[in-house]
Amino acid sequence: MRSHILVKRYAQGLVGALRDQPEFDQVCRELRRFQELATGHKEFRELLASPFIPAKTKGRIVRDILAAASFSEKTSRFLLLLQEHNRIGLVEPILQALPVIWNERRGMATYEVHSVVSLSESQKRRLQEELERLEGRPVHLHFQVDPGIVAGLRLKKGHIIYDASVYGHLERIREKIIEGS
């Protein structure tokens, strides 16, 4: 729970410092590049996690890597802040939270839409129009194919899940059976 709160605060702080969509896109790209670097190089990952290497040394190494990779000033400051507070491991969850917080800042609701097959463009459009009508504001939809739901849809907005899938229906039946026994 604590890490979720930290992720949200750091993501909100970063989004608050960004001016426009191109800058948001650039920072997200650079954070993804850094995350790939950190996960793709065992030595670097171990260096960041090691309690035996002083924080100043880690900070200097991270600063050198950011400079060599030509990261923007905002991305560099953000990553150095995370490193300074020993929270560089939050980059991945922050990356996942950024689009939702960015859209909220722009007045949009974000939904994850899970379906067993890809939806047609007309189905996507109808779903978006209906959600915009219900929300009373623009919505951004992120579509994912999930064969595990069998049929139907599962919508997720933040921590709220609207489950209209066969799998979800079967799970509710199973829970009722368990409660009755």
C-alpha positions as CSV (number, residue, x, y, z in Angstrom):
1,M,0.0,0.0,0.0
2,R,2.8,2.4,0.9
3,S,4.5,1.9,-2.5
4,H,1.3,2.5,-4.3
5,I,1.0,5.9,-2.5
6,L,4.6,6.7,-3.3
7,V,4.1,5.8,-7.0
8,K,1.1,8.0,-7.2
9,R,2.8,11.0,-5.5
10,Y,5.9,10.7,-7.7
11,A,3.9,10.3,-10.9
12,Q,1.6,13.3,-9.9
13,G,4.7,15.4,-9.2
14,L,6.3,14.5,-12.5
15,V,3.1,15.1,-14.5
16,G,2.7,18.5,-12.7
17,A,6.1,19.5,-14.0
18,L,5.4,18.7,-17.7
19,R,4.2,21.3,-20.1
20,D,2.6,19.5,-23.0
21,Q,2.1,16.2,-24.8
22,P,5.4,16.2,-26.7
23,E,7.3,16.7,-23.4
24,F,5.2,14.0,-21.7
25,D,6.0,11.6,-24.6
26,Q,9.7,12.3,-24.4
27,V,9.9,11.8,-20.6
28,C,8.0,8.5,-20.9
29,R,10.3,7.3,-23.7
30,E,13.4,8.2,-21.6
31,L,12.0,6.5,-18.5
32,R,11.3,3.4,-20.5
33,R,14.9,3.5,-21.9
34,F,16.3,3.8,-18.4
35,Q,14.1,0.9,-17.2
36,E,15.3,-1.2,-20.0
37,L,18.8,-0.3,-19.2
38,A,18.4,-1.1,-15.5
39,T,16.6,-4.5,-16.1
40,G,18.8,-5.5,-19.1
41,H,22.2,-5.1,-17.4
42,K,22.7,-7.3,-14.4
43,E,25.7,-5.4,-13.1
44,F,23.9,-2.1,-13.2
45,R,20.8,-3.6,-11.5
46,E,23.0,-5.1,-8.8
47,L,24.9,-1.8,-8.3
48,L,21.6,0.0,-7.7
49,A,20.4,-2.6,-5.3
50,S,23.6,-3.0,-3.3
51,P,23.6,-1.7,0.3
52,F,27.4,-1.7,0.3
53,I,27.8,1.0,-2.4
54,P,27.4,4.6,-1.0
55,A,24.4,6.6,-2.2
56,K,26.7,9.3,-3.5
57,T,28.6,6.8,-5.6
58,K,25.4,5.4,-7.0
59,G,24.1,8.9,-7.7
60,R,27.4,9.8,-9.6
61,I,27.1,6.6,-11.7
62,V,23.4,7.3,-12.5
63,R,24.3,10.9,-13.4
64,D,27.1,9.8,-15.7
65,I,24.8,7.3,-17.4
66,L,22.0,9.8,-17.9
67,A,24.5,12.3,-19.4
68,A,26.0,9.7,-21.7
69,A,22.5,8.7,-22.9
70,S,21.5,12.4,-23.5
71,F,18.5,12.3,-21.2
72,S,16.5,15.5,-20.9
73,E,16.9,17.7,-17.9
74,K,13.5,16.8,-16.4
75,T,14.0,13.1,-16.8
76,S,17.5,13.3,-15.3
77,R,16.4,15.3,-12.3
78,F,13.4,12.9,-11.7
79,L,15.6,9.8,-11.9
80,L,18.3,11.4,-9.7
81,L,15.6,12.3,-7.1
82,L,14.4,8.7,-7.1
83,Q,18.0,7.5,-6.7
84,E,18.7,9.9,-3.9
85,H,15.7,8.6,-2.0
86,N,16.5,5.0,-2.8
87,R,13.3,4.6,-4.9
88,I,14.8,3.9,-8.3
89,G,12.9,0.6,-8.2
90,L,9.6,2.5,-8.6
91,V,10.4,3.5,-12.2
92,E,8.3,0.7,-13.7
93,P,5.1,1.3,-11.6
94,I,5.5,5.0,-12.1
95,L,5.6,4.4,-15.9
96,Q,2.4,2.4,-15.6
97,A,0.7,5.2,-13.6
98,L,1.8,8.1,-15.8
99,P,-0.7,7.9,-18.6
100,V,-3.7,7.6,-16.3
101,I,-2.5,10.6,-14.2
102,W,-1.7,12.6,-17.4
103,N,-5.2,11.9,-18.8
104,E,-6.8,12.9,-15.5
105,R,-4.9,16.2,-15.6
106,R,-6.3,16.7,-19.1
107,G,-9.9,16.0,-17.8
108,M,-10.1,12.4,-19.3
109,A,-11.1,9.2,-17.6
110,T,-9.0,6.1,-18.4
111,Y,-10.3,2.6,-18.8
112,E,-8.6,-0.7,-19.4
113,V,-10.9,-2.8,-21.6
114,H,-10.3,-6.6,-21.5
115,S,-12.0,-8.8,-24.1
116,V,-11.4,-12.3,-25.3
117,V,-10.9,-11.1,-28.9
118,S,-9.9,-7.8,-30.5
119,L,-12.9,-5.5,-30.8
120,S,-13.9,-4.0,-34.1
121,E,-13.5,-0.3,-34.7
122,S,-17.2,0.2,-34.6
123,Q,-17.4,-1.7,-31.2
124,K,-14.6,0.4,-29.8
125,R,-16.3,3.6,-31.0
126,R,-19.7,2.6,-29.5
127,L,-18.0,1.6,-26.2
128,Q,-16.1,4.9,-26.0
129,E,-19.3,6.9,-26.8
130,E,-21.3,5.1,-24.1
131,L,-18.5,5.5,-21.5
132,E,-18.2,9.2,-22.4
133,R,-21.9,9.6,-22.0
134,L,-21.8,7.9,-18.6
135,E,-18.7,9.8,-17.4
136,G,-19.8,13.2,-18.8
137,R,-16.3,13.7,-20.0
138,P,-13.8,12.3,-22.6
139,V,-12.4,8.9,-22.0
140,H,-9.3,7.1,-23.1
141,L,-9.5,3.4,-23.6
142,H,-6.7,1.0,-23.5
143,F,-7.6,-2.3,-25.1
144,Q,-6.2,-5.7,-24.1
145,V,-7.0,-9.2,-25.3
146,D,-7.5,-11.6,-22.4
147,P,-8.6,-15.1,-23.4
148,G,-9.1,-16.0,-19.8
149,I,-12.4,-14.1,-19.5
150,V,-14.0,-16.6,-21.9
151,A,-16.6,-14.1,-23.3
152,G,-17.8,-10.6,-22.6
153,L,-15.9,-7.6,-21.3
154,R,-14.0,-6.5,-18.2
155,L,-13.6,-2.7,-17.7
156,K,-11.1,-1.3,-15.2
157,K,-11.0,2.3,-14.1
158,G,-8.4,2.8,-11.4
159,H,-9.2,0.2,-8.7
160,I,-12.8,-0.3,-9.8
161,I,-13.6,-3.3,-12.0
162,Y,-16.8,-3.7,-14.0
163,D,-16.9,-7.3,-14.9
164,A,-19.4,-8.4,-17.6
165,S,-17.5,-11.5,-18.6
166,V,-18.5,-15.1,-18.5
167,Y,-15.5,-15.9,-16.2
168,G,-16.6,-13.1,-13.8
169,H,-20.1,-14.5,-13.8
170,L,-18.9,-18.0,-13.1
171,E,-16.7,-16.7,-10.2
172,R,-19.7,-15.0,-8.6
173,I,-21.7,-18.3,-8.9
174,R,-18.7,-20.2,-7.3
175,E,-18.6,-17.7,-4.4
176,K,-22.3,-18.0,-3.8
177,I,-22.0,-21.8,-3.7
178,I,-19.1,-21.6,-1.3
179,E,-21.1,-19.2,1.0
180,G,-24.1,-21.6,0.9
181,S,-22.2,-24.6,2.0
